[in-house]
């Protein structure tokens, strides 16, 4: 299964790219698993503190324990603030 991962704000700056297509291993079944798997890659340590991250799967905000299922897109970003 391949999934498009989008990075926003300081997450994008920390990783050095705005998006990529990845093919996680079969044991990656939740959003938290995906983030953990990505965080193990060189240069992705900005993802290690999941308390500072928000995620949307196929453009819907979800908790980290959400199953990836047939997700086509996962967006990772810091909490949104308003003004």
PDB file with SEQRES, HELIX, SHEET and CRYST1 records, atoms N, CA, C and O in Angstrom:
SEQRES   1 A   83  UNK UNK UNK UNK UNK UNK UNK UNK UNK UNK UNK UNK UNK          
SEQRES   2 A   83  UNK UNK UNK UNK UNK UNK UNK UNK UNK UNK UNK UNK UNK          
SEQRES   3 A   83  UNK UNK UNK UNK UNK UNK UNK UNK UNK UNK UNK UNK UNK          
SEQRES   4 A   83  UNK UNK UNK UNK UNK UNK UNK UNK UNK UNK UNK UNK UNK          
SEQRES   5 A   83  UNK UNK UNK UNK UNK UNK UNK UNK UNK UNK UNK UNK UNK          
SEQRES   6 A   83  UNK UNK UNK UNK UNK UNK UNK UNK UNK UNK UNK UNK UNK          
SEQRES   7 A   83  UNK UNK UNK UNK UNK                                          
HELIX    1 AA1 UNK A    9  UNK A   15  1                                   7    
HELIX    2 AA2 UNK A   31  UNK A   39  1                                   9    
HELIX    3 AA3 UNK A   45  UNK A   47  5                                   3    
HELIX    4 AA4 UNK A   50  UNK A   52  5                                   3    
SHEET    1 AA1 5 UNK A  19  UNK A  22  0                                        
SHEET    2 AA1 5 UNK A   3  UNK A   7 -1                                        
SHEET    3 AA1 5 UNK A  73  UNK A  77  1                                        
SHEET    4 AA1 5 UNK A  54  UNK A  57 -1                                        
SHEET    5 AA1 5 UNK A  60  UNK A  62 -1                                        
CRYST1    1.000    1.000    1.000  90.00  90.00  90.00 P 1           1          
ATOM      1  N   UNK A   1       0.846  -1.181   0.000  1.00  0.00           N  
ATOM      2  CA  UNK A   1       0.000   0.000   0.000  1.00  0.00           C  
ATOM      3  C   UNK A   1       0.891   1.244   0.000  1.00  0.00           C  
ATOM      4  O   UNK A   1       1.773   1.381   0.848  1.00  0.00           O  
ATOM      5  N   UNK A   2       0.667   2.114  -0.919  1.00  0.00           N  
ATOM      6  CA  UNK A   2       1.387   3.391  -0.889  1.00  0.00           C  
ATOM      7  C   UNK A   2       0.417   4.485  -0.442  1.00  0.00           C  
ATOM      8  O   UNK A   2      -0.787   4.425  -0.693  1.00  0.00           O  
ATOM      9  N   UNK A   3       0.982   5.471   0.219  1.00  0.00           N  
ATOM     10  CA  UNK A   3       0.174   6.582   0.732  1.00  0.00           C  
ATOM     11  C   UNK A   3       0.963   7.876   0.524  1.00  0.00           C  
ATOM     12  O   UNK A   3       2.182   7.910   0.688  1.00  0.00           O  
ATOM     13  N   UNK A   4       0.250   8.924   0.163  1.00  0.00           N  
ATOM     14  CA  UNK A   4       0.867  10.240   0.042  1.00  0.00           C  
ATOM     15  C   UNK A   4       0.867  10.882   1.421  1.00  0.00           C  
ATOM     16  O   UNK A   4      -0.174  10.971   2.071  1.00  0.00           O  
ATOM     17  N   UNK A   5       2.037  11.329   1.865  1.00  0.00           N  
ATOM     18  CA  UNK A   5       2.156  11.991   3.155  1.00  0.00           C  
ATOM     19  C   UNK A   5       2.497  13.448   2.905  1.00  0.00           C  
ATOM     20  O   UNK A   5       3.460  13.761   2.204  1.00  0.00           O  
ATOM     21  N   UNK A   6       1.701  14.336   3.482  1.00  0.00           N  
ATOM     22  CA  UNK A   6       1.896  15.773   3.339  1.00  0.00           C  
ATOM     23  C   UNK A   6       2.372  16.334   4.671  1.00  0.00           C  
ATOM     24  O   UNK A   6       1.863  15.960   5.727  1.00  0.00           O  
ATOM     25  N   UNK A   7       3.352  17.234   4.617  1.00  0.00           N  
ATOM     26  CA  UNK A   7       3.908  17.855   5.816  1.00  0.00           C  
ATOM     27  C   UNK A   7       3.676  19.360   5.753  1.00  0.00           C  
ATOM     28  O   UNK A   7       3.851  19.973   4.700  1.00  0.00           O  
ATOM     29  N   UNK A   8       3.282  19.957   6.879  1.00  0.00           N  
ATOM     30  CA  UNK A   8       2.980  21.381   6.915  1.00  0.00           C  
ATOM     31  C   UNK A   8       3.739  22.101   8.023  1.00  0.00           C  
ATOM     32  O   UNK A   8       4.126  21.496   9.023  1.00  0.00           O  
ATOM     33  N   UNK A   9       3.946  23.411   7.828  1.00  0.00           N  
ATOM     34  CA  UNK A   9       4.545  24.327   8.813  1.00  0.00           C  
ATOM     35  C   UNK A   9       5.907  23.826   9.269  1.00  0.00           C  
ATOM     36  O   UNK A   9       6.726  23.432   8.439  1.00  0.00           O  
ATOM     37  N   UNK A  10       6.167  23.834  10.591  1.00  0.00           N  
ATOM     38  CA  UNK A  10       7.502  23.462  11.066  1.00  0.00           C  
ATOM     39  C   UNK A  10       7.800  21.985  10.853  1.00  0.00           C  
ATOM     40  O   UNK A  10       8.964  21.587  10.886  1.00  0.00           O  
ATOM     41  N   UNK A  11       6.781  21.164  10.635  1.00  0.00           N  
ATOM     42  CA  UNK A  11       7.030  19.759  10.300  1.00  0.00           C  
ATOM     43  C   UNK A  11       7.705  19.696   8.928  1.00  0.00           C  
ATOM     44  O   UNK A  11       8.700  18.993   8.755  1.00  0.00           O  
ATOM     45  N   UNK A  12       7.168  20.425   7.966  1.00  0.00           N  
ATOM     46  CA  UNK A  12       7.750  20.491   6.620  1.00  0.00           C  
ATOM     47  C   UNK A  12       9.167  21.047   6.672  1.00  0.00           C  
ATOM     48  O   UNK A  12      10.074  20.522   6.026  1.00  0.00           O  
ATOM     49  N   UNK A  13       9.348  22.099   7.438  1.00  0.00           N  
ATOM     50  CA  UNK A  13      10.678  22.707   7.543  1.00  0.00           C  
ATOM     51  C   UNK A  13      11.682  21.746   8.168  1.00  0.00           C  
ATOM     52  O   UNK A  13      12.832  21.680   7.734  1.00  0.00           O  
ATOM     53  N   UNK A  14      11.254  21.002   9.185  1.00  0.00           N  
ATOM     54  CA  UNK A  14      12.151  20.068   9.853  1.00  0.00           C  
ATOM     55  C   UNK A  14      12.554  18.893   8.982  1.00  0.00           C  
ATOM     56  O   UNK A  14      13.685  18.412   9.058  1.00  0.00           O  
ATOM     57  N   UNK A  15      11.631  18.434   8.158  1.00  0.00           N  
ATOM     58  CA  UNK A  15      11.905  17.285   7.293  1.00  0.00           C  
ATOM     59  C   UNK A  15      12.587  17.732   6.001  1.00  0.00           C  
ATOM     60  O   UNK A  15      13.401  17.005   5.432  1.00  0.00           O  
ATOM     61  N   UNK A  16      12.248  18.927   5.552  1.00  0.00           N  
ATOM     62  CA  UNK A  16      12.869  19.451   4.340  1.00  0.00           C  
ATOM     63  C   UNK A  16      12.105  19.153   3.064  1.00  0.00           C  
ATOM     64  O   UNK A  16      12.637  19.313   1.965  1.00  0.00           O  
ATOM     65  N   UNK A  17      10.861  18.722   3.204  1.00  0.00           N  
ATOM     66  CA  UNK A  17      10.008  18.497   2.028  1.00  0.00           C  
ATOM     67  C   UNK A  17       8.551  18.621   2.431  1.00  0.00           C  
ATOM     68  O   UNK A  17       8.189  18.421   3.591  1.00  0.00           O  
ATOM     69  N   UNK A  18       7.730  18.953   1.461  1.00  0.00           N  
ATOM     70  CA  UNK A  18       6.314  19.153   1.725  1.00  0.00           C  
ATOM     71  C   UNK A  18       5.459  17.925   1.540  1.00  0.00           C  
ATOM     72  O   UNK A  18       4.362  17.838   2.091  1.00  0.00           O  
ATOM     73  N   UNK A  19       5.954  16.969   0.763  1.00  0.00           N  
ATOM     74  CA  UNK A  19       5.171  15.754   0.549  1.00  0.00           C  
ATOM     75  C   UNK A  19       6.041  14.656  -0.017  1.00  0.00           C  
ATOM     76  O   UNK A  19       7.123  14.899  -0.551  1.00  0.00           O  
ATOM     77  N   UNK A  20       5.540  13.448   0.113  1.00  0.00           N  
ATOM     78  CA  UNK A  20       6.211  12.292  -0.469  1.00  0.00           C  
ATOM     79  C   UNK A  20       5.234  11.130  -0.505  1.00  0.00           C  
ATOM     80  O   UNK A  20       4.253  11.098   0.238  1.00  0.00           O  
ATOM     81  N   UNK A  21       5.514  10.192  -1.368  1.00  0.00           N  
ATOM     82  CA  UNK A  21       4.741   8.945  -1.405  1.00  0.00           C  
ATOM     83  C   UNK A  21       5.586   7.876  -0.743  1.00  0.00           C  
ATOM     84  O   UNK A  21       6.754   7.693  -1.088  1.00  0.00           O  
ATOM     85  N   UNK A  22       4.987   7.167   0.215  1.00  0.00           N  
ATOM     86  CA  UNK A  22       5.713   6.131   0.944  1.00  0.00           C  
ATOM     87  C   UNK A  22       4.970   4.802   0.839  1.00  0.00           C  
ATOM     88  O   UNK A  22       3.768   4.757   0.577  1.00  0.00           O  
ATOM     89  N   UNK A  23       5.710   3.740   1.047  1.00  0.00           N  
ATOM     90  CA  UNK A  23       5.128   2.396   1.096  1.00  0.00           C  
ATOM     91  C   UNK A  23       5.514   1.757   2.419  1.00  0.00           C  
ATOM     92  O   UNK A  23       6.512   1.042   2.508  1.00  0.00           O  
ATOM     93  N   UNK A  24       4.713   2.022   3.450  1.00  0.00           N  
ATOM     94  CA  UNK A  24       5.044   1.479   4.772  1.00  0.00           C  
ATOM     95  C   UNK A  24       4.908  -0.042   4.796  1.00  0.00           C  
ATOM     96  O   UNK A  24       4.165  -0.619   4.002  1.00  0.00           O  
ATOM     97  N   UNK A  25       5.632  -0.683   5.713  1.00  0.00           N  
ATOM     98  CA  UNK A  25       5.523  -2.137   5.840  1.00  0.00           C  
ATOM     99  C   UNK A  25       4.145  -2.554   6.358  1.00  0.00           C  
ATOM    100  O   UNK A  25       3.389  -1.731   6.874  1.00  0.00           O  
ATOM    101  N   UNK A  26       3.835  -3.822   6.214  1.00  0.00           N  
ATOM    102  CA  UNK A  26       2.515  -4.354   6.576  1.00  0.00           C  
ATOM    103  C   UNK A  26       2.159  -4.132   8.039  1.00  0.00           C  
ATOM    104  O   UNK A  26       0.978  -4.010   8.367  1.00  0.00           O  
ATOM    105  N   UNK A  27       3.150  -4.077   8.929  1.00  0.00           N  
ATOM    106  CA  UNK A  27       2.840  -3.899  10.352  1.00  0.00           C  
ATOM    107  C   UNK A  27       2.417  -2.476  10.705  1.00  0.00           C  
ATOM    108  O   UNK A  27       2.028  -2.224  11.846  1.00  0.00           O  
ATOM    109  N   UNK A  28       2.482  -1.559   9.777  1.00  0.00           N  
ATOM    110  CA  UNK A  28       2.013  -0.184   9.983  1.00  0.00           C  
ATOM    111  C   UNK A  28       0.515  -0.167   9.683  1.00  0.00           C  
ATOM    112  O   UNK A  28       0.102  -0.175   8.524  1.00  0.00           O  
ATOM    113  N   UNK A  29      -0.296  -0.145  10.754  1.00  0.00           N  
ATOM    114  CA  UNK A  29      -1.746  -0.228  10.564  1.00  0.00           C  
ATOM    115  C   UNK A  29      -2.500   0.996  11.070  1.00  0.00           C  
ATOM    116  O   UNK A  29      -3.644   1.219  10.676  1.00  0.00           O  
ATOM    117  N   UNK A  30      -1.875   1.795  11.941  1.00  0.00           N  
ATOM    118  CA  UNK A  30      -2.539   2.993  12.455  1.00  0.00           C  
ATOM    119  C   UNK A  30      -1.737   4.227  12.060  1.00  0.00           C  
ATOM    120  O   UNK A  30      -0.603   4.131  11.591  1.00  0.00           O  
ATOM    121  N   UNK A  31      -2.347   5.373  12.260  1.00  0.00           N  
ATOM    122  CA  UNK A  31      -1.649   6.640  12.018  1.00  0.00           C  
ATOM    123  C   UNK A  31      -0.418   6.737  12.918  1.00  0.00           C  
ATOM    124  O   UNK A  31       0.640   7.174  12.467  1.00  0.00           O  
ATOM    125  N   UNK A  32      -0.543   6.338  14.172  1.00  0.00           N  
ATOM    126  CA  UNK A  32       0.597   6.370  15.098  1.00  0.00           C  
ATOM    127  C   UNK A  32       1.724   5.468  14.601  1.00  0.00           C  
ATOM    128  O   UNK A  32       2.897   5.831  14.692  1.00  0.00           O  
ATOM    129  N   UNK A  33       1.371   4.296  14.075  1.00  0.00           N  
ATOM    130  CA  UNK A  33       2.381   3.392  13.513  1.00  0.00           C  
ATOM    131  C   UNK A  33       3.119   4.065  12.358  1.00  0.00           C  
ATOM    132  O   UNK A  33       4.343   3.976  12.258  1.00  0.00           O  
ATOM    133  N   UNK A  34       2.373   4.730  11.497  1.00  0.00           N  
ATOM    134  CA  UNK A  34       2.969   5.406  10.344  1.00  0.00           C  
ATOM    135  C   UNK A  34       3.936   6.493  10.799  1.00  0.00           C  
ATOM    136  O   UNK A  34       5.052   6.594  10.288  1.00  0.00           O  
ATOM    137  N   UNK A  35       3.505   7.303  11.758  1.00  0.00           N  
ATOM    138  CA  UNK A  35       4.368   8.375  12.252  1.00  0.00           C  
ATOM    139  C   UNK A  35       5.608   7.789  12.910  1.00  0.00           C  
ATOM    140  O   UNK A  35       6.713   8.294  12.711  1.00  0.00           O  
ATOM    141  N   UNK A  36       5.436   6.729  13.691  1.00  0.00           N  
ATOM    142  CA  UNK A  36       6.577   6.075  14.322  1.00  0.00           C  
ATOM    143  C   UNK A  36       7.552   5.520  13.307  1.00  0.00           C  
ATOM    144  O   UNK A  36       8.765   5.647  13.471  1.00  0.00           O  
ATOM    145  N   UNK A  37       7.029   4.907  12.258  1.00  0.00           N  
ATOM    146  CA  UNK A  37       7.865   4.354  11.193  1.00  0.00           C  
ATOM    147  C   UNK A  37       8.614   5.474  10.471  1.00  0.00           C  
ATOM    148  O   UNK A  37       9.805   5.342  10.188  1.00  0.00           O  
ATOM    149  N   UNK A  38       7.924   6.567  10.175  1.00  0.00           N  
ATOM    150  CA  UNK A  38       8.577   7.706   9.525  1.00  0.00           C  
ATOM    151  C   UNK A  38       9.645   8.314  10.432  1.00  0.00           C  
ATOM    152  O   UNK A  38      10.727   8.670   9.965  1.00  0.00           O  
ATOM    153  N   UNK A  39       9.345   8.434  11.733  1.00  0.00           N  
ATOM    154  CA  UNK A  39      10.263   9.066  12.682  1.00  0.00           C  
ATOM    155  C   UNK A  39      11.590   8.312  12.801  1.00  0.00           C  
ATOM    156  O   UNK A  39      12.596   8.893  13.209  1.00  0.00           O  
ATOM    157  N   UNK A  40      11.601   7.036  12.452  1.00  0.00           N  
ATOM    158  CA  UNK A  40      12.827   6.244  12.503  1.00  0.00           C  
ATOM    159  C   UNK A  40      13.767   6.549  11.343  1.00  0.00           C  
ATOM    160  O   UNK A  40      14.939   6.176  11.384  1.00  0.00           O  
ATOM    161  N   UNK A  41      13.272   7.214  10.319  1.00  0.00           N  
ATOM    162  CA  UNK A  41      14.103   7.525   9.160  1.00  0.00           C  
ATOM    163  C   UNK A  41      15.033   8.699   9.469  1.00  0.00           C  
ATOM    164  O   UNK A  41      14.670   9.594  10.233  1.00  0.00           O  
ATOM    165  N   UNK A  42      16.219   8.697   8.883  1.00  0.00           N  
ATOM    166  CA  UNK A  42      17.141   9.819   9.106  1.00  0.00           C  
ATOM    167  C   UNK A  42      16.520  11.152   8.674  1.00  0.00           C  
ATOM    168  O   UNK A  42      15.980  11.266   7.574  1.00  0.00           O  
ATOM    169  N   UNK A  43      16.603  12.152   9.548  1.00  0.00           N  
ATOM    170  CA  UNK A  43      16.087  13.480   9.248  1.00  0.00           C  
ATOM    171  C   UNK A  43      14.623  13.692   9.591  1.00  0.00           C  
ATOM    172  O   UNK A  43      14.078  14.765   9.331  1.00  0.00           O  
ATOM    173  N   UNK A  44      13.976  12.684  10.174  1.00  0.00           N  
ATOM    174  CA  UNK A  44      12.550  12.780  10.488  1.00  0.00           C  
ATOM    175  C   UNK A  44      12.288  12.873  11.988  1.00  0.00           C  
ATOM    176  O   UNK A  44      11.168  12.628  12.437  1.00  0.00           O  
ATOM    177  N   UNK A  45      13.310  13.224  12.764  1.00  0.00           N  
ATOM    178  CA  UNK A  45      13.157  13.257  14.211  1.00  0.00           C  
ATOM    179  C   UNK A  45      12.142  14.296  14.692  1.00  0.00           C  
ATOM    180  O   UNK A  45      11.713  14.244  15.845  1.00  0.00           O  
ATOM    181  N   UNK A  46      11.754  15.233  13.831  1.00  0.00           N  
ATOM    182  CA  UNK A  46      10.723  16.213  14.181  1.00  0.00           C  
ATOM    183  C   UNK A  46       9.381  15.512  14.475  1.00  0.00           C  
ATOM    184  O   UNK A  46       8.493  16.108  15.086  1.00  0.00           O  
ATOM    185  N   UNK A  47       9.239  14.270  14.048  1.00  0.00           N  
ATOM    186  CA  UNK A  47       7.997  13.521  14.254  1.00  0.00           C  
ATOM    187  C   UNK A  47       7.965  12.732  15.555  1.00  0.00           C  
ATOM    188  O   UNK A  47       6.960  12.089  15.858  1.00  0.00           O  
ATOM    189  N   UNK A  48       9.046  12.769  16.332  1.00  0.00           N  
ATOM    190  CA  UNK A  48       9.111  11.917  17.518  1.00  0.00           C  
ATOM    191  C   UNK A  48       8.163  12.342  18.635  1.00  0.00           C  
ATOM    192  O   UNK A  48       7.716  11.492  19.405  1.00  0.00           O  
ATOM    193  N   UNK A  49       7.844  13.615  18.745  1.00  0.00           N  
ATOM    194  CA  UNK A  49       6.938  14.082  19.800  1.00  0.00           C  
ATOM    195  C   UNK A  49       5.522  14.201  19.236  1.00  0.00           C  
ATOM    196  O   UNK A  49       5.110  15.271  18.788  1.00  0.00           O  
ATOM    197  N   UNK A  50       4.795  13.108  19.263  1.00  0.00           N  
ATOM    198  CA  UNK A  50       3.461  13.087  18.649  1.00  0.00           C  
ATOM    199  C   UNK A  50       2.456  13.976  19.370  1.00  0.00           C  
ATOM    200  O   UNK A  50       1.412  14.301  18.805  1.00  0.00           O  
ATOM    201  N   UNK A  51       2.750  14.376  20.603  1.00  0.00           N  
ATOM    202  CA  UNK A  51       1.838  15.274  21.320  1.00  0.00           C  
ATOM    203  C   UNK A  51       1.770  16.637  20.640  1.00  0.00           C  
ATOM    204  O   UNK A  51       0.819  17.390  20.850  1.00  0.00           O  
ATOM    205  N   UNK A  52       2.766  16.957  19.832  1.00  0.00           N  
ATOM    206  CA  UNK A  52       2.808  18.243  19.134  1.00  0.00           C  
ATOM    207  C   UNK A  52       2.315  18.141  17.700  1.00  0.00           C  
ATOM    208  O   UNK A  52       2.500  19.072  16.916  1.00  0.00           O  
ATOM    209  N   UNK A  53       1.693  17.026  17.345  1.00  0.00           N  
ATOM    210  CA  UNK A  53       1.261  16.818  15.963  1.00  0.00           C  
ATOM    211  C   UNK A  53      -0.247  16.619  15.875  1.00  0.00           C  
ATOM    212  O   UNK A  53      -0.878  16.100  16.796  1.00  0.00           O  
ATOM    213  N   UNK A  54      -0.801  17.037  14.766  1.00  0.00           N  
ATOM    214  CA  UNK A  54      -2.186  16.743  14.412  1.00  0.00           C  
ATOM    215  C   UNK A  54      -2.143  16.053  13.055  1.00  0.00           C  
ATOM    216  O   UNK A  54      -1.212  16.246  12.273  1.00  0.00           O  
ATOM    217  N   UNK A  55      -3.167  15.247  12.790  1.00  0.00           N  
ATOM    218  CA  UNK A  55      -3.160  14.443  11.572  1.00  0.00           C  
ATOM    219  C   UNK A  55      -4.545  14.460  10.933  1.00  0.00           C  
ATOM    220  O   UNK A  55      -5.570  14.472  11.616  1.00  0.00           O  
ATOM    221  N   UNK A  56      -4.541  14.460   9.608  1.00  0.00           N  
ATOM    222  CA  UNK A  56      -5.772  14.270   8.849  1.00  0.00           C  
ATOM    223  C   UNK A  56      -5.540  13.115   7.877  1.00  0.00           C  
ATOM    224  O   UNK A  56      -4.493  13.029   7.235  1.00  0.00           O  
ATOM    225  N   UNK A  57      -6.521  12.240   7.782  1.00  0.00           N  
ATOM    226  CA  UNK A  57      -6.477  11.140   6.821  1.00  0.00           C  
ATOM    227  C   UNK A  57      -7.551  11.420   5.783  1.00  0.00           C  
ATOM    228  O   UNK A  57      -8.730  11.564   6.106  1.00  0.00           O  
ATOM    229  N   UNK A  58      -7.124  11.492   4.542  1.00  0.00           N  
ATOM    230  CA  UNK A  58      -8.038  11.820   3.442  1.00  0.00           C  
ATOM    231  C   UNK A  58      -8.878  13.057   3.770  1.00  0.00           C  
ATOM    232  O   UNK A  58     -10.086  13.097   3.539  1.00  0.00           O  
ATOM    233  N   UNK A  59      -8.190  14.065   4.317  1.00  0.00           N  
ATOM    234  CA  UNK A  59      -8.722  15.395   4.617  1.00  0.00           C  
ATOM    235  C   UNK A  59      -9.739  15.444   5.754  1.00  0.00           C  
ATOM    236  O   UNK A  59     -10.570  16.351   5.813  1.00  0.00           O  
ATOM    237  N   UNK A  60      -9.668  14.465   6.655  1.00  0.00           N  
ATOM    238  CA  UNK A  60     -10.525  14.443   7.839  1.00  0.00           C  
ATOM    239  C   UNK A  60      -9.619  14.316   9.067  1.00  0.00           C  
ATOM    240  O   UNK A  60      -8.811  13.391   9.147  1.00  0.00           O  
ATOM    241  N   UNK A  61      -9.751  15.248  10.029  1.00  0.00           N  
ATOM    242  CA  UNK A  61      -8.966  15.161  11.257  1.00  0.00           C  
ATOM    243  C   UNK A  61      -9.271  13.850  11.973  1.00  0.00           C  
ATOM    244  O   UNK A  61     -10.427  13.440  12.083  1.00  0.00           O  
ATOM    245  N   UNK A  62      -8.209  13.198  12.460  1.00  0.00           N  
ATOM    246  CA  UNK A  62      -8.388  11.913  13.134  1.00  0.00           C  
ATOM    247  C   UNK A  62      -7.438  11.814  14.326  1.00  0.00           C  
ATOM    248  O   UNK A  62      -6.408  12.487  14.356  1.00  0.00           O  
ATOM    249  N   UNK A  63      -7.784  10.971  15.315  1.00  0.00           N  
ATOM    250  CA  UNK A  63      -6.842  10.696  16.400  1.00  0.00           C  
ATOM    251  C   UNK A  63      -5.741   9.757  15.906  1.00  0.00           C  
ATOM    252  O   UNK A  63      -5.888   9.093  14.880  1.00  0.00           O  
ATOM    253  N   UNK A  64      -4.643   9.715  16.651  1.00  0.00           N  
ATOM    254  CA  UNK A  64      -3.490   8.930  16.223  1.00  0.00           C  
ATOM    255  C   UNK A  64      -3.749   7.426  16.197  1.00  0.00           C  
ATOM    256  O   UNK A  64      -3.040   6.697  15.504  1.00  0.00           O  
ATOM    257  N   UNK A  65      -4.743   6.950  16.934  1.00  0.00           N  
ATOM    258  CA  UNK A  65      -5.009   5.508  16.932  1.00  0.00           C  
ATOM    259  C   UNK A  65      -5.922   5.057  15.786  1.00  0.00           C  
ATOM    260  O   UNK A  65      -6.360   3.908  15.747  1.00  0.00           O  
ATOM    261  N   UNK A  66      -6.198   5.966  14.867  1.00  0.00           N  
ATOM    262  CA  UNK A  66      -7.049   5.648  13.713  1.00  0.00           C  
ATOM    263  C   UNK A  66      -6.354   4.655  12.791  1.00  0.00           C  
ATOM    264  O   UNK A  66      -5.164   4.780  12.505  1.00  0.00           O  
ATOM    265  N   UNK A  67      -7.111   3.675  12.333  1.00  0.00           N  
ATOM    266  CA  UNK A  67      -6.608   2.692  11.371  1.00  0.00           C  
ATOM    267  C   UNK A  67      -6.385   3.376  10.021  1.00  0.00           C  
ATOM    268  O   UNK A  67      -7.202   4.191   9.590  1.00  0.00           O  
ATOM    269  N   UNK A  68      -5.281   3.042   9.359  1.00  0.00           N  
ATOM    270  CA  UNK A  68      -5.013   3.618   8.041  1.00  0.00           C  
ATOM    271  C   UNK A  68      -5.939   3.049   6.978  1.00  0.00           C  
ATOM    272  O   UNK A  68      -6.369   3.774   6.081  1.00  0.00           O  
ATOM    273  N   UNK A  69      -6.250   1.763   7.064  1.00  0.00           N  
ATOM    274  CA  UNK A  69      -7.127   1.149   6.074  1.00  0.00           C  
ATOM    275  C   UNK A  69      -6.634   1.419   4.667  1.00  0.00           C  
ATOM    276  O   UNK A  69      -5.476   1.151   4.345  1.00  0.00           O  
ATOM    277  N   UNK A  70      -7.503   1.944   3.839  1.00  0.00           N  
ATOM    278  CA  UNK A  70      -7.168   2.241   2.443  1.00  0.00           C  
ATOM    279  C   UNK A  70      -6.876   3.729   2.248  1.00  0.00           C  
ATOM    280  O   UNK A  70      -7.168   4.284   1.189  1.00  0.00           O  
ATOM    281  N   UNK A  71      -6.304   4.372   3.261  1.00  0.00           N  
ATOM    282  CA  UNK A  71      -6.014   5.806   3.172  1.00  0.00           C  
ATOM    283  C   UNK A  71      -5.151   6.112   1.957  1.00  0.00           C  
ATOM    284  O   UNK A  71      -4.211   5.381   1.645  1.00  0.00           O  
ATOM    285  N   UNK A  72      -5.482   7.189   1.286  1.00  0.00           N  
ATOM    286  CA  UNK A  72      -4.686   7.645   0.144  1.00  0.00           C  
ATOM    287  C   UNK A  72      -3.774   8.789   0.533  1.00  0.00           C  
ATOM    288  O   UNK A  72      -2.724   8.988  -0.077  1.00  0.00           O  
ATOM    289  N   UNK A  73      -4.178   9.558   1.567  1.00  0.00           N  
ATOM    290  CA  UNK A  73      -3.409  10.741   1.945  1.00  0.00           C  
ATOM    291  C   UNK A  73      -3.419  10.911   3.460  1.00  0.00           C  
ATOM    292  O   UNK A  73      -4.459  10.797   4.110  1.00  0.00           O  
ATOM    293  N   UNK A  74      -2.236  11.187   4.004  1.00  0.00           N  
ATOM    294  CA  UNK A  74      -2.091  11.499   5.428  1.00  0.00           C  
ATOM    295  C   UNK A  74      -1.367  12.827   5.522  1.00  0.00           C  
ATOM    296  O   UNK A  74      -0.260  12.975   5.004  1.00  0.00           O  
ATOM    297  N   UNK A  75      -1.989  13.795   6.181  1.00  0.00           N  
ATOM    298  CA  UNK A  75      -1.385  15.111   6.373  1.00  0.00           C  
ATOM    299  C   UNK A  75      -0.954  15.239   7.827  1.00  0.00           C  
ATOM    300  O   UNK A  75      -1.723  14.939   8.740  1.00  0.00           O  
ATOM    301  N   UNK A  76       0.282  15.688   8.034  1.00  0.00           N  
ATOM    302  CA  UNK A  76       0.835  15.842   9.389  1.00  0.00           C  
ATOM    303  C   UNK A  76       1.215  17.311   9.579  1.00  0.00           C  
ATOM    304  O   UNK A  76       1.916  17.899   8.755  1.00  0.00           O  
ATOM    305  N   UNK A  77       0.735  17.890  10.686  1.00  0.00           N  
ATOM    306  CA  UNK A  77       0.968  19.315  10.915  1.00  0.00           C  
ATOM    307  C   UNK A  77       0.891  19.626  12.392  1.00  0.00           C  
ATOM    308  O   UNK A  77       0.377  18.818  13.166  1.00  0.00           O  
ATOM    309  N   UNK A  78       1.391  20.781  12.799  1.00  0.00           N  
ATOM    310  CA  UNK A  78       1.253  21.184  14.201  1.00  0.00           C  
ATOM    311  C   UNK A  78      -0.193  21.599  14.484  1.00  0.00           C  
ATOM    312  O   UNK A  78      -0.974  21.824  13.560  1.00  0.00           O  
ATOM    313  N   UNK A  79      -0.541  21.697  15.769  1.00  0.00           N  
ATOM    314  CA  UNK A  79      -1.902  22.136  16.107  1.00  0.00           C  
ATOM    315  C   UNK A  79      -2.215  23.482  15.449  1.00  0.00           C  
ATOM    316  O   UNK A  79      -1.359  24.361  15.352  1.00  0.00           O  
ATOM    317  N   UNK A  80      -3.428  23.612  15.014  1.00  0.00           N  
ATOM    318  CA  UNK A  80      -3.871  24.833  14.353  1.00  0.00           C  
ATOM    319  C   UNK A  80      -4.291  25.837  15.412  1.00  0.00           C  
ATOM    320  O   UNK A  80      -5.023  25.499  16.342  1.00  0.00           O  
ATOM    321  N   UNK A  81      -3.828  27.067  15.271  1.00  0.00           N  
ATOM    322  CA  UNK A  81      -4.256  28.110  16.191  1.00  0.00           C  
ATOM    323  C   UNK A  81      -5.023  29.172  15.392  1.00  0.00           C  
ATOM    324  O   UNK A  81      -4.775  29.381  14.204  1.00  0.00           O  
ATOM    325  N   UNK A  82      -5.927  29.811  16.055  1.00  0.00           N  
ATOM    326  CA  UNK A  82      -6.719  30.839  15.388  1.00  0.00           C  
ATOM    327  C   UNK A  82      -6.488  32.191  16.013  1.00  0.00           C  
ATOM    328  O   UNK A  82      -5.844  32.315  17.054  1.00  0.00           O  
ATOM    329  N   UNK A  83      -7.013  33.184  15.372  1.00  0.00           N  
ATOM    330  CA  UNK A  83      -6.820  34.524  15.920  1.00  0.00           C  
ATOM    331  C   UNK A  83      -7.983  35.408  15.625  1.00  0.00           C  
ATOM    332  O   UNK A  83      -7.986  36.576  16.015  1.00  0.00           O  
TER     333      UNK A  83                                                      
END                                                                             
